[in-house]
Amino acid sequence: MRKLIFVATLLGCFFSFSQSKDFKITGKIVSDEDLTPLEAATVYLQRKNDSSLVTYTISDKDGGFELEDATSDESLDLLVSYVGYQTYKKTIAINKKTKSLEDIKLKISSDALEEVIIKTSAPVTIKKDTLEFNVSSFKTKKDANVEDLLKQLPGVEIDDNGAIKVNGKEVNKILVNGKPFFGNDPSITTKNLTKDIIEKIQVVDTKTKSQAFTGEEGDTENKTINLTIKEENNKGVFGRVAAGIGTNKRNEFAGMFNRFDNDQRISVLVGGNNINSPGFSFGEIEKMFGSGGRRSFNSNGSFSINGRQFGGGQGITTSKLGGANYADNIGEKTELAADYFYSNSNSVNDKSAQRETILSDSRYFSNSQSSSNNETQSHTFNTDFEIKIDTTFMVNIKPSFSVSKTTTDYESEDETLNQDLELTNQSILNSFVENNLNNFSNRISATKKFGTKGAFLRFNINNRINKSESDDFINSTSEVFGTAPETIIRNQFTDDSRESNDFSSNVRYRLPIKAKTFFVNFEYEYQYNKDNNKKSTFDFDETTNTYNTFNEALSTDFEYTDMKSVPGVQLSYRDEKLSARFGMDYVFRTLKNQDGLRPQFNVERDFNAIEVRSNFNYRFSKKASIYASYRLTNRPPALRQMQAFEDVSNPLNTVIGNPNLEPTKENRLYFGFNAYNWKERTGIYVYGNMSANNNAVVSKTIIDPETLKRTTTYSNVNGNNNGSFGFNYSKNIKLDSINSIRLRVGNWSSFSKNINFNNGVKYASKSLVFNPNIGVDYTWKDILEFKPRYRLSITNSKYDIEAFDDRNFTSHNLDLKTAYFLPKGFEWRNDITYNYNSNIADGFQKSAWFWNASVAYSVLKEKGIITLKVYDLLNQNTNARRRATQDYIEDTQSTVLRQYFMLNFSWKFNSLGSKGEIRSGSHYM
């Protein structure tokens, strides 16, 4: 029976298509006042019976447009929308395959001079600096969230990790009705707000609140998305709850509650799982498996998402979180936003590694086994006050607090063998560390505008206080063999105390040379950072059975200060097409280190230098622009790199700083071009960057040929250069009214030249990387989504040292995402990845398949979803990896999340809108 229903559905789709008539409508949009062509007017066709969108386009620089599609309707409504003009509407008979219209003359709106935005249902509206999408014009699947919606918008790209780009530019902030939603966390906003409450999506250059207040140009290389809630949906509650249980004791739960009352907004969320998912999901395959097997972690095993720490890491992670968000207006002058988060995670991991290290005249081998158990708890509280004293004076205050506690159990066994496979040293280590971290920060900004020409005065004050206390118990045995054998036994306790006080302030005055167009900016910045790092290590006394013998060699007591004073001047210009800035600073900087245990190693150095920053942005039209920037910066060496005492905390690697290091001077150039052809639904983004470093700081290690013990210091080198370049091209091809293809082609490449040392021998390496990719998204409306993507990676590395062979690596990656929308409310989704690396040595797996799948069924009038998911359907997931660099080849294997099946149920509730109903009709799907 189900097969008959499915076949009947397919035949119905084909029959509907067979009745459709192809058409092409052309014309020109001009101003009624002076017949001037109007570029970027939105021209669209909608059905007369339900006002649903058929197709749309944007007029070109000559005002011309072309609409091409297929429909079974006898007539359609043609509408033209342009900011500042009255919306034009006319019924068009679809009785010819090609129809050319007379020039359409738009009349100026009576509100245009007052800059009132004309409300219209146009799919896309292009304003001076804002791109606006009308949500109801874009069709999505049932139960769609904001992320599902964004994927349907022209020019918008979302990668596997949820990163969003609009016309090639990163989205780094998402707002709801102009206010933060859970601390500007894009993933919580896009994955958990449903499409049916959103009216419009606005895209603008990212700006600080003070930049928006003064009308300054923002960050032209990053975008902000603002989601506007429908007016009728600004009062009520909505949310969602979900839970899942699976094989191998896998589980997850999540819940989110939101209450909107006009300006007041309250949101609460909770979640947890033991499936390596740091956030919380409602059971959908994209949220569960979007980064399965491809997440990156910190060296200590912890990881963070949008700034929140989750501990854990490689291995199996169990995480829990809870949070609340509050936003409201206090009186007529103050806006408040606040959020609180609690997170807890526990991770266990076993890891083994084998490495072959290549030296300039020999090689050696090392093997290691380790086991770790990490637990982290953290609390974070953020607030944001925006106070508009009057129309010319605004104050912004942003205090933030966080507390965290981390405990880590760690044990390891390591051994090193020479090139004749003779054991040269080995070590065993057991460690337990408990760390408590407290953080407070505050940002205060005050801006005063003068007159109407663009002058203003701004003060910023930032301060941050970090306090860290840790107890470290370590028990280790290190043995060195050979002609002078040595055994080093350590049973120690370390009390580590660190405190950092950072303070910075700056003042900026903008003087208009030409009103609202050309300015000179006078700036001054002062920065004072002070760090106190005290580490007291005590050896175990077997007589008293306590840790009471102070070990000076393994203890430190530093007071480090970084003082910077920076006067500067900047010229800026901006009109409708061109914006440019050029600034020059002179940096007075002093770094000072006082050693309480070893005063002979005190350091005080001055680093004075000129720094330059500039950028250029030219808009060829509302569809295309080019961007370029140049920066000259000076980076002083890090404190640890300049401390000349011998750090012997690792008995097999002694580290000695170099107090004579020079600062690194970096010249960095960036350029980008992006364009989107609304008529052809074609977008292209080209970008590149290059940097040249003089006096780059690199490590320099000497290895004892007999014991293989290492001594590391630091040195300056010249000639380190690197860069990257690439492009992305996308095109939408509408085959007919129900079938479409989205083609995506791109390439990312990088090049580098690095100067380094290998066992004291200086050498240069050159690397060139190409990563071309192609993807095709096929959509059969309401039936099928088929999205294959192929990526090729080619790496070529060359060395000017005989000990290293030139290397060439090639790997292949194929991703396939499918979705089948079956009758009776079923959805079947698959996420399949295939990797192949021909360069892997014999005996190691060269290829691997990774397949996740889910079947979902809508119940309770589409308010509920039952989902059956399977992770790693082929049971091939493994953490066996091989990594090859210029001086070593390493094979590793660690604990990995294995195959499981999970049954999940989620339910949503919604009382927004006048009737308190979830809007799931065709107009909103």
Disulfide bonds with the S-S distance in Angstrom:
none
